[in-house]
Amino acid sequence: MTYDPMFPVTYSILDPAALLEEVRRSYPLPEPLEYRRLYLGVNDTYFLAAAGTPLILRAYRAQSRPPPRVAFELDLIERLVTTGVPVARPIHRSDGRYSTTLAAPEGGRELVLFEFAPGGPPLRDETAAERYGGALAALHTALDGLEPTPAAPMLDLRALLDCPLEQLTSVLTHRPADLAFLAEMADLVRSYVEANAAFLDWGACHGDFQWKNAHVDDAGTVTVFDLDGAGFGWRAHDLAVFRPLSGDAAIWSGFLRGYTRKRTLSQADLAAVPYFEAAIRLWSLGFFLEHRDSTAWGSDAVNDALFNREVALLRRWWPRLTAR
């Protein structure tokens, strides 16, 4: 019996000792180096400490995060740095570059070392929400005027609605009523966005502006990180990511207060938030399906229990959209 030299690989787990040696070769960091794997997922993230200084190391997926996509993220971060927005910055290698391409079995994987955002996760209260709102407003203002590049993801209706529905159609054949409901909701969102597109703020977005993707230090400064999901879309989408479907009214009010103190928010953008909340739930289902065979949660996590929860959530949300 003969074998191919390398069996096809979708996703590899990188050897910790080899990663540390790669970091030592590539970056002028003081010893000792300490290592801890934080999580494996769409990308793999590691905590490093160089002589006690905390750092974050990220290994991007070969298929979903090719070099141009990673370069787009790093370019956005550079823009934020130059405009004074607190953001976790990438660290230059000894040769001046930001990324290293690792020859993994599934293909080249980009490796980038970042500063650790000062502070830590805040107490999720109205004060912190106000600071987060101000941070997102500053980010949007800093990214105003940028034009999409070929590598820039588009957070448009195809990405938010069409692609997820295409994926769901193949797995919800046993739930025709739910599939029809999701398609109807997508049509409602599409109709609203298309009818109001001329009045909605469009530009470069963070893409995943959640509590967990920023830290707050003792002075109250919010430092943003994880722009892996960044792209060009409607800014109301970024606001909708922060506001969960079952969100707290006081926290949302604080967030809006912080945002509007630094940037104008039109009534059209504010009214669009619930529609983008629905779109995000639909997108999330497609995201789980897309990555179910190549991430830490596995295919068993994408099951009827997940669909039951998400569809029930959207059905409760439906009256708020149809009443507008």
N, C-alpha and C positions, 0 to 999 in steps of 0.2 A: 504494500500500500504506500502511495506517495502522498505528500502533503505540500500545500503551498507554503512558502517561506513564512508568511504572516497571515494568521487567520483574521478576517475583517473585524475591526473594532469600532464601535460607535462612540465609546466614552472610556477613557482610561483614568485610573486614580494614580496620580504622580507620586513617586517615591519621596518621602520627606527628606531623607539624607541627601538625595540627589538635588532636590530643590534648594536646600541650604547651600550646597556647594555651588550651584548656579548663581545664587544671590551673592555669595562671597566673590566669585569670579567677576560678576557684572557691576557690583556697586561698591563704592569706597566706604564701607560701614565699619564702625568699631566693634570689636569683640567684647564680650561673648555674644553670640547670636542665639536667641531662644525662639522656639517654634511651637505653634499650636494650631491645629486645623479647626477653623470655626464652623464651616459647613460646606457640604458638597451640594451643588444644585445646577441651575442653568450655567453658572460659573462657579468655580471653586475658590473659596476665600480662606486665607490663613492669617493668623496673628503672628507677627514677628516682634522681637525686642532686640535692639542693637545697643549693647551696653546700657540697658534699661530704658532706651527710647522706644516707645511703641510705634509700630508700623503695620500696614496692611498689605498683604501680597495677594494678588488676584491672578488666577489662571483661567483664561477665557476658553470657551468651547470652540473647537475647530470648525464645526459646521455652521453654527449660528453666529459666531463672532469672528469673522475673518479680519485680517489686518486693516482694511479700509474702514470697517465698522468701528474697530477699536480706536483708530486714529481720529475718527469723527468725535467720539466721546472725549478724547484727550484734547482735541482742538477747542471744544466747548469749555472744558475746564480752564484752559489757558485764557480764553476770553473772559471768564469770570474772574480769574486771578488779576488780569490786567485792569479790570474795571473795579477792583476792590471788594468783590463779593467773597465773603469767607467760604472757602471750599477746600476739601481735602485734595492737596495737589499731588500729582505724580512726581516721582523722584528720578532725576537723570541718572542714567548709567554712567560708568566711567568714560564711555565713548560719546557722551552727550545725547544719546537716544533715550527714549522713554521705555520702549518695549523690547522684549526678547522673544524670539520665535523658538519654541521648543519642538523638537522633532518627535512628537507623540505618535503612537501606532495608528491613530485615526486621522492624522494630519497635523499640520502646524498649529500649535496653540500659543497664543500671545500671553506673555507674562509681564505684569506691570506692578511696580512697587509704589504704594501711596503713603503719604503722611497719615498719621492717625488723627482723626478729627478731635480737637480738644473737648474736654468735658465728657458728657455721657448722655444717655437717654434721659429726658426730663420727666418730672411728674406730669402726667397728662391732665393738665388743668387749663383754665381759661387764660392764665398768664402765659403759659408756654405756647398755647395755640396762637395767641396774638403775636408772639415772637416768630413763630413759624410762618404766619401769614405775611409778616414783614419780610422775612427771608425769601419767600417765594416771589413777592413783588419785586424785590431787588434783583433776583435772578432773571425774571422776565424782562425787566428794564435793561439789564446788562446784555441780554441776548437779542434785543430789538435790532432790526436792520440786517440780521444775518440772512443769507440766501441759502437754500438747500444745495448740498453737494450730491454727486451721484451716490455716495455711500450713506447719505443721511436717511434714516428710516422715516417713513411718512406715517404719522398717526392719524390717517384719514379714515373715511367711511369704509373703504375696502379693508383696511387693517382692523378696524374696530367692529365691523358688522359682517361684511361679506365673507372674509376668510374663516372666522369662527363658525358661521352658519354652514359653510361648506363642510367643515370638519364634523360638526354636530349631526349633519344629515346622515352620515354613514354609521353613526353609533346610536342614534335615537329612533331607529326604525320600529322598535317595539313600543315607542311612546309618541305616536303620531300627534296626539292632542298637544303635548308639551312642545313638540317641534313646531307645530303650527303657531302656537302662542309665541314662541321665541322669534319666529319669522315676522309675526305681526308687530311685535315690539320693535324689532329692527326697522321695520317700515315706518313706524311712528317716529323713531329717533331720526331716521334719514329725512323724513318729510320736514321735521322741525329744523334740523340743521341746514338743509338745502334752502329752505324758505328764509332763513335768517343769516345765511353765510356772510352777506355783505356787512352785517352789523357785529360780527363776532371777531374777537381778537385772535389773530393767527400768527404763529411764529415758532421759534425754537422753544421746546418745553423740556422740563426735567423728565417727565414720563412716569415717574413712580414716587411722587412726593408724599411719602408716608412718615409717620412718627419715627419709624426705625431708620430712616435714611438721612438723619441729621442728629448732631449732638449739640447740647447747650452747656457752656462753661459757667463758672461762678459769676462772671460779669453779665451773663444773660445773652452772650453772643451765640448765634446759631450758625454752625458750620455744616454745610451741606456735603453729602457724598453720594456715591452710587448713582452716577448718571448713565449707567449701562442701558437703561431704557429710554434715553433721551431721543428726541426726534422732532420733526416739524408737525405741528398740529394746532388745534384750538386751545387757547390758554385756559378756557373753562374746563377742559379735560384735566389739567393739573389740579385745579381746585376740587374737581369731583373725586380725584384719587384720595385727597386728604379727608374729604367728608364721607364717612361710611354711610351706607343706606340706613342704618339704625343709629346715626350719630347723635351726640348730645347737643342740644340747642345752644347752651351757653358756650361750649367749646367752639362751635361753628361761628357764633357771633364774635367771639374773640379773634378767631382766625380772620374773618372778614374785616374786623376793625384794624388789625395789624396790616392786612393787605392794602386797604384803601387809604391808610395813612401814608403809604409810600407810592401808590400807583392808582390811577383811576380805574374803577371797575364799572363797566356800563350795565345798565339794566338788562340788556340783551344777553350779556355774558353771564350775569347772575341767574337769569331765567333759564339759561341753557344747562346749568349744572345738573339738575335732576335727570335730564336726558343723557348726559354723559355718564352719570352714575350707572344708569341702566346699561349703557354701551360697555362700560368697564366690566360689569358682571358677565355680560355675554363674551367679551374678549377673554376674560379670565377662564371661562370654560374651554375656549379654543386653545388657550395657553397650556392648560393642564393636559389636554389631548395631544397637543404637539410634542410635549416633552415627557409624556408618561412612560416611555420605554427607555429614556436616557437620563433620568434624574433620580435623586435620592428617594422621592416618594413612591416611585414605581407605578405600574399599571393598575394594581389593585386599589389604589387610592382614588382612581377615576371610575366611580361606580354609581349605582343607582342612588345610594345615600347622598352622594355629592349632588347629583342632579335634582333629587327631591328637595334638598335644602336651597339650592340656588333658584330653582324654578318657583318654589314657594315664596322666596324673598321677592322675586320680580313680580309675582302675581299680587303681592301686597302693595308693591310700588305702583302698579298699573293705574289705579284710580288717580294718583297724583299727577300722572302725565296726561291722561285722557280728559281730566277736568280743566286743563289749561286752555 
